[in-house]
Amino acid sequence: MTLLRVDALAKRFALKRGPLDALLRRPSPTLTAVDGVSLHVDRGETLGLIGESGCGKSTLARLILRLHEPSAGRVIFDGTDATAADPAALLALRRRMQIVFQDPYASLNPRKTVGEIVGLPLQVHGFGRDARGRVVAMLEAVGLNSGLIDRYPHQFSGGQRQRIGIARALVLNPDFVVCDEPVSALDVSIQAQIIALLAQLKRELGLTYLFISHDIAVIGHVSDRLAVMYLGAIVETGPTREVLARPRHPYTAALLEAVPKVEGRRAARVPLAGDLPSPLDPPAGCRFHPRCPLVMERCRTEVPVLRPTAAGVSAACHLVP
């Protein structure tokens, strides 16, 4: 059963004009961060969202939660149009939709204690009377000693801070959680602990995740289905095992090739050719064509649409039959 559906979601940011733009009376430049994204997340599953830094993953997450207002499109959460919700309805929805941020150092208020940080959502949503008891229970659920409730963020390690961020996201007992690069700022050994904790909490609390990462090894381990994002658009989606075993889009194949490969004692890394184009001036046609080893003349002028293939996979590539 579908819990979240995103239809043709877009976000355009109008940037300030420079002195030369004003002199020549040029219009303000527009950055298209998300361009017509459609996807769904079924109840109880983890949808992995992967792509290079700067491709629009975090902006898409914030659009889904309405931390940014969309320029176009809709977000349907459990049958309710979140993009059309008034403030009261949106507040009620946000009890059920939460986020774990990427940076455990920047996302916690250094002037607040752990108890105040984790308990703030309870205060906002009117559960302040029994907040301390719920905070204590949540801290223990994420593997932290409840005796640490009156300490401050600087007294914790990075992994402990991320556990605090997870506790804050889950204290309202939400249905859907966006995990926005939740382990990218942590050491590898700590990453494994946080990933295991998120998997355990998903089982115990019946959670649904949108898990964002630029690390294909992490995303392949945690997700049931995978959506691959490039320059603001989804270029491939489908069951994770199928997408990683037989990538249909050249960009997905390039991401897999970029994973370090061990040869003897040295790790050889195959780089993805070229740089991500600027969203201020995206290429015509297929946006991946300047970097694609399989580029055809058609790719330079015609935008490919996301088309279904075998095994439940869809890809936006002219080579897909």
C-alpha positions as CSV (number, residue, x, y, z in Angstrom):
1,M,0.0,0.0,0.0
2,T,1.4,3.4,-1.0
3,L,2.1,5.7,1.9
4,L,3.8,8.6,-0.1
5,R,3.3,9.6,-3.7
6,V,5.2,12.5,-5.4
7,D,3.7,13.8,-8.7
8,A,5.8,15.9,-11.0
9,L,7.5,17.8,-8.2
10,A,9.7,20.7,-9.1
11,K,11.6,23.5,-7.3
12,R,13.1,26.5,-9.0
13,F,15.2,29.1,-7.1
14,A,15.4,32.6,-8.4
15,L,18.9,33.9,-7.8
16,K,20.0,37.5,-7.4
17,R,21.1,39.4,-10.5
18,G,24.7,40.4,-10.7
19,P,25.8,44.0,-11.6
20,L,26.2,43.1,-15.3
21,D,22.8,41.4,-15.4
22,A,21.2,44.6,-14.0
23,L,23.1,46.8,-16.4
24,L,22.0,44.7,-19.4
25,R,18.5,44.2,-18.0
26,R,18.8,40.5,-18.0
27,P,16.2,38.5,-16.0
28,S,17.2,37.0,-12.7
29,P,18.9,33.6,-13.3
30,T,16.9,30.5,-12.2
31,L,18.3,27.4,-10.7
32,T,16.2,24.3,-11.2
33,A,17.1,22.0,-8.3
34,V,14.3,19.5,-8.8
35,D,12.7,19.0,-12.2
36,G,9.4,17.0,-12.5
37,V,10.2,14.2,-10.0
38,S,7.5,11.5,-9.6
39,L,8.0,8.5,-7.2
40,H,6.2,6.5,-4.5
41,V,7.1,4.9,-1.2
42,D,5.1,1.9,0.0
43,R,4.2,1.5,3.6
44,G,6.9,-0.4,5.5
45,E,9.6,-0.2,2.8
46,T,12.9,1.7,2.5
47,L,13.2,3.7,-0.8
48,G,16.9,4.5,-1.4
49,L,17.6,7.8,-3.3
50,I,21.1,8.0,-4.7
51,G,23.0,10.5,-6.8
52,E,26.1,12.7,-6.8
53,S,26.3,15.7,-4.4
54,G,24.4,18.6,-5.8
55,C,21.9,16.6,-7.8
56,G,18.9,17.7,-5.8
57,K,18.4,14.9,-3.3
58,S,18.2,17.0,-0.2
59,T,16.1,19.6,-1.9
60,L,13.6,16.8,-2.9
61,A,13.5,15.6,0.7
62,R,12.7,19.1,2.0
63,L,10.0,19.5,-0.6
64,I,8.4,16.3,0.5
65,L,8.3,17.6,4.1
66,R,7.3,21.1,2.9
67,L,10.4,22.6,4.4
68,H,10.6,24.2,1.0
69,E,7.6,25.2,-1.0
70,P,7.4,23.5,-4.4
71,S,7.3,25.4,-7.6
72,A,5.1,22.7,-9.2
73,G,3.7,19.3,-8.5
74,R,2.1,17.5,-5.5
75,V,3.0,15.5,-2.5
76,I,0.3,13.0,-1.4
77,F,0.8,11.5,2.0
78,D,-1.5,8.7,3.1
79,G,-4.2,10.1,0.8
80,T,-3.8,13.8,1.9
81,D,-2.4,16.5,-0.4
82,A,0.4,17.9,1.7
83,T,1.2,20.6,-0.8
84,A,-2.3,22.0,-0.3
85,A,-2.5,21.6,3.4
86,D,-3.3,24.6,5.6
87,P,-1.0,25.3,8.6
88,A,-3.1,23.3,11.1
89,A,-3.3,20.3,8.7
90,L,0.4,20.6,7.9
91,L,1.2,20.5,11.6
92,A,-0.8,17.3,12.0
93,L,1.0,15.8,9.0
94,R,4.4,16.7,10.4
95,R,3.8,14.5,13.5
96,R,3.8,11.6,11.0
97,M,6.7,12.8,8.8
98,Q,10.1,13.4,10.3
99,I,13.7,13.8,9.2
100,V,17.2,12.7,10.4
101,F,19.7,15.3,9.2
102,Q,23.1,14.7,7.7
103,D,25.4,16.6,10.0
104,P,25.1,15.5,13.7
105,Y,27.3,18.5,14.7
106,A,25.2,21.2,13.0
107,S,21.7,19.8,13.5
108,L,21.7,20.0,17.3
109,N,21.4,23.3,19.2
110,P,24.5,23.6,21.4
111,R,22.7,25.7,24.0
112,K,20.1,23.0,24.7
113,T,20.4,19.8,26.7
114,V,19.7,16.4,25.2
115,G,16.4,16.3,27.0
116,E,15.4,19.7,25.6
117,I,16.4,18.8,22.1
118,V,14.6,15.5,22.0
119,G,11.6,16.8,23.9
120,L,11.1,19.9,21.7
121,P,8.8,18.1,19.1
122,L,6.7,17.0,22.0
123,Q,6.3,20.6,23.2
124,V,5.5,21.8,19.7
125,H,2.7,19.2,19.3
126,G,1.2,19.6,22.7
127,F,2.7,16.5,24.6
128,G,4.8,18.5,27.1
129,R,3.1,17.1,30.2
130,D,4.7,13.7,29.8
131,A,7.7,14.7,27.7
132,R,10.5,13.7,30.1
133,G,9.3,10.1,30.3
134,R,8.9,9.8,26.6
135,V,12.4,11.3,26.0
136,V,14.0,8.9,28.5
137,A,12.3,5.9,26.7
138,M,13.4,7.2,23.3
139,L,17.0,7.7,24.4
140,E,17.1,4.2,25.7
141,A,15.6,2.9,22.4
142,V,18.4,4.5,20.4
143,G,21.1,3.0,22.7
144,L,21.9,6.0,24.9
145,N,21.9,6.0,28.7
146,S,19.0,8.0,30.0
147,G,21.3,9.5,32.7
148,L,22.8,11.6,29.9
149,I,19.5,13.6,29.5
150,D,20.9,16.8,31.0
151,R,24.1,16.9,29.1
152,Y,24.9,19.1,26.1
153,P,25.7,18.1,22.5
154,H,29.4,19.0,22.8
155,Q,29.8,16.2,25.4
156,F,29.0,13.5,22.9
157,S,30.8,11.8,20.0
158,G,29.5,12.1,16.4
159,G,27.8,8.7,16.5
160,Q,26.1,9.6,19.8
161,R,24.9,12.9,18.4
162,Q,23.4,11.1,15.5
163,R,21.6,8.8,17.9
164,I,20.2,12.0,19.6
165,G,19.0,13.2,16.1
166,I,17.3,9.9,15.5
167,A,15.6,10.0,18.9
168,R,14.3,13.5,18.2
169,A,12.9,12.3,14.8
170,L,11.2,9.3,16.4
171,V,9.9,10.7,19.7
172,L,6.5,11.6,18.0
173,N,6.1,8.0,16.8
174,P,6.0,9.0,13.1
175,D,5.1,6.8,10.2
176,F,7.6,8.1,7.6
177,V,11.2,9.2,8.2
178,V,13.6,10.9,5.7
179,C,17.1,9.8,6.5
180,D,19.2,12.5,4.7
181,E,22.7,11.1,4.4
182,P,22.5,10.1,8.1
183,V,26.0,8.3,8.1
184,S,28.1,10.3,5.6
185,A,29.7,12.5,8.3
186,L,30.6,9.5,10.5
187,D,33.5,7.1,10.7
188,V,33.0,3.8,8.8
189,S,32.8,1.7,12.0
190,I,30.2,4.1,13.4
191,Q,28.3,4.1,10.1
192,A,27.6,0.4,10.5
193,Q,26.2,0.9,14.0
194,I,23.9,3.7,12.9
195,I,22.7,1.7,9.9
196,A,22.0,-1.3,12.1
197,L,20.1,0.9,14.6
198,L,17.9,2.4,11.9
199,A,17.1,-1.1,10.6
200,Q,16.2,-2.3,14.1
201,L,14.0,0.7,14.7
202,K,12.2,0.2,11.4
203,R,11.3,-3.4,12.4
204,E,10.3,-2.5,15.9
205,L,8.3,0.6,15.1
206,G,6.9,-0.3,11.7
207,L,8.6,2.7,10.0
208,T,8.8,3.7,6.4
209,Y,12.1,5.3,5.2
210,L,13.3,7.5,2.4
211,F,17.0,6.9,2.7
212,I,19.3,9.4,0.9
213,S,22.9,8.7,0.1
214,H,25.6,9.2,-2.4
215,D,27.3,5.9,-1.3
216,I,26.0,3.1,-3.5
217,A,27.3,0.4,-1.1
218,V,25.3,1.9,1.8
219,I,22.2,2.4,-0.3
220,G,22.4,-1.1,-1.7
221,H,22.5,-2.6,1.8
222,V,19.6,-0.6,3.4
223,S,17.0,-0.1,0.6
224,D,14.2,-2.3,-0.8
225,R,13.8,-0.1,-3.9
226,L,16.1,2.4,-5.5
227,A,15.7,5.7,-7.3
228,V,18.7,7.2,-9.1
229,M,18.8,11.0,-9.4
230,Y,20.8,13.0,-11.8
231,L,20.7,16.8,-12.1
232,G,17.2,17.2,-10.6
233,A,15.5,14.3,-12.3
234,I,15.0,10.5,-11.6
235,V,16.8,8.5,-14.3
236,E,16.2,5.0,-13.0
237,T,14.1,3.3,-10.4
238,G,13.2,-0.3,-9.4
239,P,14.0,-3.1,-7.0
240,T,17.4,-2.5,-5.5
241,R,18.9,-5.9,-6.3
242,E,17.6,-5.7,-9.9
243,V,18.9,-2.2,-10.5
244,L,22.3,-2.9,-9.1
245,A,22.6,-6.3,-10.9
246,R,21.5,-5.0,-14.3
247,P,21.6,-1.2,-14.5
248,R,19.6,0.1,-17.5
249,H,20.8,3.7,-17.4
250,P,24.4,4.6,-18.2
251,Y,24.6,6.9,-15.2
252,T,23.6,4.0,-12.8
253,A,26.3,1.8,-14.4
254,A,28.8,4.7,-14.0
255,L,28.0,4.9,-10.3
256,L,28.6,1.2,-9.9
257,E,31.9,1.5,-11.8
258,A,33.0,4.3,-9.4
259,V,32.8,2.0,-6.4
260,P,36.4,1.1,-5.3
261,K,37.5,-2.3,-6.5
262,V,40.2,-4.3,-4.5
263,E,43.0,-5.6,-6.7
264,G,45.5,-7.3,-4.6
265,R,46.3,-4.9,-1.8
266,R,45.4,-1.7,-3.6
267,A,41.9,-0.3,-4.2
268,A,41.4,0.8,-7.7
269,R,38.7,3.5,-8.3
270,V,37.1,4.0,-11.7
271,P,36.1,7.7,-11.8
272,L,32.9,9.0,-13.3
273,A,34.0,11.0,-16.3
274,G,33.4,14.8,-16.3
275,D,31.7,17.0,-13.8
276,L,28.1,17.4,-12.9
277,P,26.7,20.2,-15.2
278,S,25.4,23.4,-13.6
279,P,21.7,23.4,-12.8
280,L,21.7,27.0,-13.9
281,D,22.4,25.9,-17.5
282,P,21.6,22.2,-17.9
283,P,22.4,20.4,-21.2
284,A,19.7,20.1,-23.8
285,G,18.2,16.7,-24.5
286,C,19.4,14.0,-22.0
287,R,21.2,15.8,-19.2
288,F,23.7,13.0,-18.9
289,H,24.8,13.0,-22.5
290,P,28.0,15.2,-22.1
291,R,29.3,12.4,-19.8
292,C,27.8,9.4,-21.4
293,P,30.0,6.8,-23.2
294,L,27.0,5.6,-25.2
295,V,25.8,9.0,-26.4
296,M,23.9,9.2,-29.7
297,E,22.8,12.3,-31.7
298,R,19.3,11.8,-30.5
299,C,20.5,12.2,-26.9
300,R,21.7,15.8,-27.6
301,T,18.3,17.1,-28.5
302,E,15.5,14.8,-27.2
303,V,14.7,14.5,-23.5
304,P,14.2,10.8,-22.6
305,V,11.2,9.8,-20.5
306,L,11.1,7.3,-17.6
307,R,9.9,4.1,-19.3
308,P,9.2,0.7,-17.7
309,T,11.4,-2.3,-18.6
310,A,11.5,-5.8,-17.4
311,A,11.5,-6.8,-13.7
312,G,9.8,-3.6,-12.5
313,V,12.6,-1.3,-13.5
314,S,12.1,2.0,-15.2
315,A,14.8,4.1,-16.9
316,A,15.0,7.4,-18.7
317,C,17.3,6.4,-21.6
318,H,16.8,6.3,-25.3
319,L,18.6,2.9,-25.4
320,V,15.9,1.3,-23.2
321,P,13.7,-0.8,-25.6
